[in-house]
Amino acid sequence: MDSDFLHINQWVTGADTDPVAVFLHGFMGSSKDWAFLSDQLSCTVLAIDLPGHGQSEALEDVHWIAATADQIAHQLQVRGIKKCHLIGYSLGGRIAMQLAIRYPNLFDRIVLESCHPGLDNQAERVRRKKRDKRWSKRFRTDWPQVLEDWYEQDVFASVADPSHLIQERLKNDPIALEKAMMGFSLSGQDSCWNQTHSILYLCGEFDPKYGDVGRRLSNKNASVRHQTVSHCGHNVHLESAETYLELLTSFLEIDLK
C-alpha cells in the first residue's frame, strides 16, 4: 500500500496567517460530514477520510489507530503545518486523543465529541471485541440492512430521521467497513485517559454514556473542560449544528465568517 494512504479535503476560507483546524469524522462517515463548515469558519479546514472510509483505502496487518495517527502527523508535516487545532467525533475523537499523546507539539487546542479514551480492564475489552466482531460480519453478509439496525441503537435514538444518514453511508464499501470495524475496535485501543492539552469535550444530554465519560475525563485532567449540549444525543454537530459551531469557535478562538 502507498505510504500516503489518506484522502484529505482542504477548504481555505481564511488568510494564510489564520489557524488550521483538522477534523476527523466518526465510523461510517467521511470528510464530507464536515462540509457544512467549509463556508462557516475563517480558517483553513483539513477534513480527513479515515482508512476504510470515503476515498481512503482500508489498511491491512497494522495497528490501525497508530498507523492512522502517524500518517495524519506526516501529512501535516508535509504541508508545513507546525501547530494546529484538532477536532474529532466518536472514532475520530479516539484517533485525535492518540495523536495528542503521540505528537503533542503538533496540536494546540482540541475539541472531542462523544468519544471514548479507552476501556479500563481486560473483561471490557473482551466483551467489546465480541460485539464488534458481530457487527463487522454483518457489513459483509447483511448489507444494507445492517445500516438500518445500526441507527436503531439507543445511542442514535435522538436522531429524528436517520434516513439521510443511511443514504450517505450506503456510499461506503461494506467490506472496507468490516475491516475498519475491527481495525479501529475500542477493544484494541491504548489508554488515552491522561491528557495534557487544552481540551473541550462535548456530548449531548441524551447520551448518558458519553456524558459519564466526559465527566470522568475532566475530573482526571484539569486541562479538560466537559460541556453537555441540550436537546441532542451522540452526534452533537449534526443534531445541534448552531450550538456546536458557537462552542467550537469560542473555544478555538476562531471567527465565524
N, C-alpha and C positions, 0 to 999 in steps of 0.2 A: 504493500500500500504506500502511496505517496505520503511523505512525511508531513505535508501541508494538507491535512485531510478535513479541515473545517471550512465551510462556506460562511462568508461574513457579508452582511448587508451594512452599508455605511450611508448615513444621512448627515450631510453637513449643513447645519442650519444656523451656525453662528460664525464668529470670526476665528481666525487661526489661533488667537490667544485664549479663546474660551476653553473650558474644561471638556474632556472627553468622558462620555458615560457609556459603559459596556453593559449590555442587557443579555441575560441568559434565561431562556424560556423553560417551561415545565415539560413533563413527559407527554409525548404525542404532539407537542406544539412545534413551533418553528420561529425563525426570526421575524416572520410576518406578524406574529402575535403582538409585536411592539410597533407596528406600522402607524398606529394612531398617535404615536409620539413624534413622528417624523416632522410634523409641522407645528409642534407644540413647544418644544424645548429650544432655547437659544444656545445650543452647544452641538458638538459632534456626537452623534449616536452610532455606536457599533453594536449591531444585533447579530448574534451568532446562532447558526444552526448547529445544535449539538449532534454528535455522532448518532447515525441511525434515524435522523430527523431532517426534514426539509431536503436540502441539496447536499448534506454531509453523509458520507457513507458510514455504514456500521463498521465497528472495529472487530478484530479477531482475538487472538490469545494475548491480551494485555489487561492490565488493571485499568478499566475504562475511566474511572474518575481521575486517577493520577495522570493518565495519558492525555485526557482532555484538558486538565488544568495546565499541564506542561505545554500543550500546543497553543492554548489561548495566550499564555505568557509569551511564548515565542512569537506569535503573530503581533502582539502589542509591541514587542521589542523591535521587530522588523519594520513596523510603522513609525518607529522613533518615539513611541509613547513612553515616557518615563514615569508618569503617575496619572491615574485616572480614577473616576468613581466606578463602583461595581454594583450592579443590581441583578438579583436573581429571584426567580419564583419557583417554589417547590423543588423539583430536581435541579433547576438552575441555581437555586439558593444553596443547595448542598454542594454543588461544584464551586460556587462563589466562596463558601467557607473554606474549602480545600485550597483554593487559590490564595486566600488571605493568609493562610498558615504557611503555604509553600513559598509564596512570593510577597512577603509583607511590604516591601519597599515599592511595589508597583501600584499600590492602591491607597487612596485617600479615605473617603467615606464610602460606606457600604449599606445598601438597603436590601434586606432579606424579607421575603414574603412566604409565609406558610411553609417553612422548610424545617427539616429535622437535622440536628447536629450529630446524630449517631446513637445507636442503640446501646443500652447500658450493660447488658450481660449476654452470655452465650445462648441462653434459652430463648431470649427475644430474637436473637439473630437466626436461630434455627427455625423458629415459627415464621419469621418474615421471609426466609428463603423458600420455605414450602409454599407460602402464599404467593410469592412472586412466580414460582415455577408453574403454579396452577394457571395464573393469568397469562404467562408467557406462551404456554402451549395453546391457549385459546386464540392468540393472534394468528397462529398458523392454521388451526383447524376450524375456527368458528368465526371467521371474518365474513361480513362486518357486524354480525350480531353482538360480538364482544364489545363493540363501541357503545351500543345501547345499554348493555349491562354495566359497563364502566361508569357511565354517567348517572346510573341509578344508585350508586354508592352514597351512603349518608353524607360524606364529605362534600358532595356536589348538590345536596338537596335544595340549597338556596338559589341555584340557577333555575330560573323560572322556565326557560325553554332552551334545553341544550341542543336542539336540532341544528342550529348554526355551527356549534362546536363540532358536532358529529360530521357534518358536511365537510368541514375543514380537515378533520382527522382522517377522513376517507382518502385524502390525497397522499397519506403515508404509505410506505411499503410494509405490510404486516410482518414479513419475515425479518426486516430490519428492526421493527418494534419488538419482536420476540427476542432478538439478540440484545437490544437495548434494555429491555426489562430486567434481564439477568445481569448484563454487564454493569448497569448502574444500580443494582439492587442495594437497598439500605443495609441488607444483611452483611455486605462486604465493605461497608464504608468505614474508614478510620474515624475516630472520635474528633469532633470539631467543637467541643463544648468550651474550650479555652480560647477566647478571642481577645485581641488587644486593640483592634481598630475601632474607630467610632462607627457604631452600627445602629441603624433603625430597623427594628424587627416588627413587621406588620402582619396582622391576622384579622380575620373577620369575627364579629361577635357570635356568628352561628357556627363557628368552627372551634369547639371547646378543646379538642385535642391539641391543636397548634396554639391555642391561647395558653394552655398549660406549658407547652414547650417554650413559648416566648417569655413567660414569667420565670421559668427555671433558668433560661439563658441570661436574662437580665439580672437575676439575683446572683448568678455566678460571676458575671462580668460587669464591672462598673461602667465600662465603655459602651454597653448595650442599652438602648432605650426601647422599651416594648410599648407598642401602640395598637390598641384594638379599634377596628373601624366598624362603625354601626351599620346595620342593615345589609350585611353581606356575609359570605361564608369563606370558603377556601381560596377562591380566586378573586382577590380584592381588586386588582387592576381591571378586571373585566366587569365585575358586579357594581363597583363604585368608582368609576374611572376619574370623575372630577375630584373626589376627595383624595384618591390615590395621587393624582398629579399635584395637588396642593401640598400634601405631606412630603412627597418626593422632592419637589423643587425647594421647599422650605429647608429641608434637612441638608440637601446638597448645595444650597445657596446658588441655584440656577434659576434664571428668569424664564417665565413663560413668554412666548412670542406674542 
